[in-house]
Amino acid sequence: MKRKIVSRLAEVFCAVCVLLALVPLALILFYVIKEGLTSLNLAFFTHLPKPVGETGGGMANAIVGTLILIGLAALFAVPVGCIAGMHLSEYPSTRFSSTVRFAADVLNGVPSIVIGLFAYGLLVLPVKRFNAVAGGFALGLLMLPIVVRTTEELLRLVPAGMREGALALGATRSRAVFSVILPAALPGILTGILVALARVAGETAPLLFTALNNQYFSTNIFQPIASLTVQVFTYANSPYDDWHRQAWAGAFLLVMIILTLSIVARLAVRRLERMNRA
Amino acid sequence: MKIHVQDFDFYYGDTKVLHGINLDVPERQVTALIGPSGCGKSTFIRSINRMNDVIPEARGEGLIEVDGKNIYAPGTDVVALRRRVGMVFQKSNPFPKSIFDNVAYGLRIGGMRDKRALAETVEKSLNRAALWNEVKDRLHQPAMALSGGQQQRLCIARALAVDPEILLMDEPASALDPIATTKIEELIWELKENYTIVIVTHNMQQAARVSDRTAFFMLGRVVEYAETNTIFMNPKVKMTEDYVTGRFG
């Protein structure tokens, strides 16, 4: 009898904890959807921001800007991160590898604002102009450790038998890695990349000193560029009701982009895994 | 002699696991390696195609010749060696690719691009591995969808595709059910017409059924090596007799 009561209590306690963890998420989603949806319209996607006082306008420039920024980030972080991860999994116990692994973990813990300052010093100061490349680089630096570590972990999960099978057929080591081991780990690596992208798509701080913002439509990566996060930040801080509504719509769109990336990641994995395992 | 082994030692770091192995493997016959777990059979068979090279701190000393050439001589092309000495592993290890691409893998890395030739060799290899009829309608489906026994025959087909002269089999049927095992054994019987086969097995009936010659390994040494009939019916060494009659091991 006593055992049953204790068990019951433990169950209730667990359920309450789960609820506590989920409530903030539900509230955020509820609020963002409620406020965001009502402020969202076609103009939001197609128009540029209007000056204060004029109603309407949209964030077309910021939507495109965010896509360009995360594209630049991926362009930098994916090749570098994947190759570094491959090195770590191929030579796991050299001193160099331990150093790289440690460095990646430290980089993962560096505050994003510091990363922004670093990119500012490296890519903004020398050219004396805020630019999209610097913003993409800062986001890429934030992605890099995640990509490195997931690539390494997933490559090491590939059964050793597959490597031996390839080597026994006369494959060189690099051939075995690229034609067998990497494809076997690809679904997981792809998810890792998408999750990392989703994470940096929501970053604001590293963009403040790098990509800055832009009230106009620009796809020039050597010029300042708008982004959803910075735009939301600016608008939410303003005293104008109209801008607040736009900020809500921007926040809603950001959440949707991140949600979509996560869902696409899941679907991609399921598809590829069906290919692999059936 | 297809394979000539003389005074071959093998070390993992400071631990000596093979002691002065002497063994001659005749061409186009099946040679079985039996012995209790940990006696060095797998280490030995993996030395013949230098699969142990990938293990850090592992090294072999002594002589292993394939067709009269020392495969541990400096400057030996390991890739070329492994194309002549194919291997099938204990655990079937198909690649996460289609059935066709698995068999074609070795051909493609060898530089074969011609689609017709690829398709022909894939069909021939699957036929030789007695798998063609079961998979001919689904060549482009994932290999992982095959049953365990089919996967193992696929791995055999994959090894045969590159046209090796020697086939090393490291307990190829130990993870399979009796029916799949029978198929593999029949296959070995047919393959020896064209290939020299060395097979590690834990199953003594299997060794008796499929092999022409048998070597009994114990604690890293070859205790006795002779015609399979002799090993099982009339062994010279007491230890061999005790092992094959199941008194230990």
Contacts between the chains, C-beta under 8 A, distances in Angstrom:
chain1	res1	chain2	res2	distance
A	159	B	93	7.0
A	161	B	89	6.0
A	161	B	91	5.5
A	161	B	93	3.6
A	162	B	93	5.5
A	162	B	95	6.2
A	162	B	96	7.9
A	163	B	54	7.6
A	164	B	51	6.4
A	164	B	54	7.5
A	164	B	87	7.9
A	164	B	89	6.4
A	164	B	93	6.9
A	165	B	89	6.8
A	165	B	93	4.2
A	165	B	94	7.7
A	165	B	95	6.7
A	165	B	155	7.0
A	165	B	158	7.6
A	166	B	95	7.3
A	166	B	105	7.3
A	167	B	51	6.8
A	167	B	54	6.6
A	167	B	82	6.8
A	168	B	49	6.4
A	168	B	51	6.3
A	168	B	82	5.8
A	168	B	86	6.7
A	168	B	87	4.0
A	168	B	89	7.7
A	168	B	159	7.3
A	169	B	82	7.0
A	169	B	83	7.4
A	169	B	86	7.5
A	169	B	105	6.1
A	169	B	106	3.9
A	169	B	109	6.9
A	169	B	158	6.8
A	169	B	159	7.1
A	169	B	162	6.1
A	170	B	79	4.9
A	170	B	80	7.2
A	170	B	82	4.6
A	170	B	83	4.0
A	170	B	106	6.3
A	170	B	109	6.4
A	170	B	110	6.7
A	170	B	162	6.5
A	171	B	79	7.7
A	171	B	105	7.9
A	171	B	106	8.0
A	171	B	109	5.2
A	172	B	79	6.1
A	175	B	109	5.8
A	179	B	105	7.4
A	179	B	109	7.1
A	180	B	95	5.1
A	180	B	96	7.9
A	180	B	105	7.9
A	183	B	95	7.8
A	183	B	96	6.2
A	183	B	97	7.3
A	184	B	95	7.3
A	184	B	96	4.7
A	274	B	142	7.9
A	275	B	96	7.2
A	275	B	142	5.7
A	276	B	96	4.0
A	276	B	142	6.6
A	276	B	144	6.1
A	277	B	96	7.6
A	277	B	142	7.1
A	277	B	144	4.8
A	277	B	145	7.8
A	278	B	141	7.0
A	278	B	142	4.4
A	278	B	144	5.3
A	278	B	145	3.5
